Amino acid sequence: MGVISWIVLGLVAGAIAKLLLPGRDPGGLIITTLIGVAGAFVGGWLSARFLDRPVANEFFDLATWGAAIGGSFILLVGCRLLFGNSRN
């Protein structure tokens, strides 16, 4: 998978993580989307490093999507813990 595929995967994974964790985020939609993209990379790295399950080079692999959504969810929770869950 190329970088563009990871970005698209991250955008979708960030949206799914946002659906799983509703509420207002500290940075709004743009920051939440960037968290999704970063979460896809983090999820892939965590999967390969600690679960001994490197992500496949296929866009439609269930493990790849699970790692991306999981990484996005972890980063979204972390950002809410660090910066609060509402904007003023």
N, C-alpha and C positions, 0 to 999 in steps of 0.2 A: 504494500500500500504506500502511496506517495504522501507527501505532506498535505496536499489538498484534500485527500481522502480523510486523513486524520482530523483536519479542521472541520470538514463536514460532519464527520462522526462526532466530534466534540460538540458542535453546535446542537446536534440532535440529542446527544447524551446530556448536555446541560439543560435542555428543555425538559427531558424526562426526569432528571434529578429535581428540577424546579417543581414539576408536578407531584413528585413524591414528598417534597418538603415545601408546602405552600407557605405563603406569607411574604411580607415585604423584606427585601434584601437591602443591605447597606449601600450598594452601588447601582441598583436598578437593573434594567434589562441588559445593558451593554456589559456591565461587569459580570453579571450572572452568566452571560454567553461566553465571556473570556474564561471564566472559571470552568465552564464546561469543556472548552478546548484544552485547558491545562489539565483538567481532570482526566481526559482521555489519555494524555501522555503519562500522567501519574499512575493511572489504573493499569496501563500496559506495562509500565516499569515494575509496579508492585506484583503484578501477575507473573512476570518473567523472573523476578528476583526471589520472591518469597514462596510462591506457590509452585514453582518449577513448571509453569505452564506459559511458555512464551505465546504471545498473541500471533495468530496466523496472518499471513499476508493477504488474506481475503477480506473484503469489505463486509460480506454477509455471513461472518462466522459468529455464532452465538457467544463464544467465550470472549471474543474481541468486544462485542457490544456490552457484555456483562462487566468486563474490566473498565470500559470507558464510563459506563453509568455509575459503577461503584466508585471510581476515582472522582468523578464529578460530585457525587453525593458527599463524599468525605471532605472535599475541598469546600463545598457549599456550607456544610456544618461547621467546618473550621473557621470560615470567614464570619459566619454568624456569631460564633463564640468570641472571636477576637474583636469584631467591630459592632456587634449588636445586631438585632434583627429588624430594626425599623429606622427609617430616615426621618429627619426633622426638617 
